[in-house]
Amino acid sequence: MDFYTKFSFRFFGGLSDDLAVFFPDLADDLKKAGLSISNKEYISLGAMSSFLFLLMELPIVSFIFGFVFKGVLISLITSITTSVLLALLVFYLFTQYPKTVVHDKEKRIDSVLPFASLFLSTIAGTKLPLDQIFKVFGRYSKYGEITNQMQLLNKDIDLFGMDIHTALERAVNRSPSKKLKEMLWGILSTSTSGGDVSTYLREKGLGQMEDYKRTLNDFSKKLTLFIEIYLTAIVVGAIFFIIMTSIFSGISGVGGNIILLQSLILFLFLPVISIVFMILIKVSSPTGD
């Protein structure tokens, strides 16, 4: 525990006990996100960060509202209310950060899981013991977050002396991906029942590959729709608007406001809309890239 965490827990440890009941999934999210901190310590960090943010923003907000409102009382009340609400928003976003990390890891895992399953199937086909299969995978595979999860599984076996089945159960509990969790449970069930892990992984990998192809097909359709909307409604619409306003300004002789409006369209509206479309495409992408 670093100094800032200790300092935060010393001041807000009691409050974190009361607030922990409002975040029942936080401990699980922290574990899946790979953050080595308890839920109460994390809540204390969020409370301290929000409090420091409140202290920094309150003078700035008060200064701004001092110019907006003439009355001192209304300015003071509005400043305090706004600052407290912003601090609460910071605290809420802080508590939601682990969910964001888990979702990002899940997306990265699911995007390569079909290939990793087939690679695991190939290793299992050599009839190595199950623990050795995961060691080979963790050492030689390049599947990002899945490789990290398997290396944690190997650490449970090598450092903590767990058997492969107990290590698999722990890997299932900390997996951020439902699909990976399902696959690990399948490996565990197949192994304990004396089945062929290689056959299970091959069938699982082929099924996941079909799902991945459907996901890519759906994404290509969404991407086509986004491109059509962007080109027809945004780019062509903006060009048409600029041409029409230029014609009308030439006829009416009023050009100042029209030029300002056209500048806003070109240098503000189009860049903002382009960024929004980039974000939408990134969110819709199966890989998140």
Sequence and secondary structure as in RCSB ss.txt:
>XXXX:A:sequence
MDFYTKFSFRFFGGLSDDLAVFFPDLADDLKKAGLSISNKEYISLGAMSSFLFLLMELPIVSFIFGFVFKGVLIS
LITSITTSVLLALLVFYLFTQYPKTVVHDKEKRIDSVLPFASLFLSTIAGTKLPLDQIFKVFGRYSKYGEITNQM
QLLNKDIDLFGMDIHTALERAVNRSPSKKLKEMLWGILSTSTSGGDVSTYLREKGLGQMEDYKRTLNDFSKKLTL
FIEIYLTAIVVGAIFFIIMTSIFSGISGVGGNIILLQSLILFLFLPVISIVFMILIKVSSPTGD
>XXXX:A:secstr
  HHHHHHHHHHHHHHHHHGGG TTHHHHHHHHT  S HHHHHHHHHHHHHHHHHHHHHHHHHHHHHH S HHHH
HHHHHHHHHHHHHHHHHHHHHHHHHHHHHHHHHHHHHHHHHHHHHHHHHTTT  HHHHHHHHHHH   THHHHHH
HHHHHHHHTT   HHHHHHHHHHH S HHHHHHHHHHHHHHHTT  HHHHHHHHHHHHHHHHHHHHHHHHHHHHH
HHHHIIIIIIIHHHHHHHHHHHHHHHH   HHHHHHHHHIIIIIHHHHHHHHHHHHHHHSSS  
